[in-house]
């Protein structure tokens, strides 16, 4: 009887354990990141692919978006590489990202840093969505013909800093 109870308990909780498994996603040939759970995927005709995890406790959302600039704007990898050499490139990338968030979005932190020999724009942005204030930590960078946005949206003071750091720490950019 006790064994039967344990087996039933395992069968009941197994789906929840499977849903909360960390999942590594290959965003491009050279870029991958691990989500805290299996993300939902939205493919926009091969031009853009968005991976999203919204935590069940509503404390945070995780996003990773890869946009193919060759398909959407006809830009080649060499064009993008050359564009990144201009100091205004990162200023424009920041303005473009923040503009998508609305007029009340405010940048509280901005720097260009290197991860895996790749220049990355690191932003912390506050914005109001649906009447709720949220804070976003964002990495924006270019890899080949793709622009990639890695985003953690803090929706509550209870959001796990450890989970956020693990997410960003899982970013891999191969040569």
PyMOL commands that set and color helices and strands:
alter all, ss='L'
color gray80, all
select helices_A, chain A and resi 2-19+69-73+77-84+88-101+161-169
alter helices_A, ss='H'
color red, helices_A
select strands_A, chain A and resi 23-26+31-35+40-44+48-54+60-68+106-115+118-129+132-143+146-154+172-173
alter strands_A, ss='S'
color yellow, strands_A
deselect
rebuild
show_as cartoon
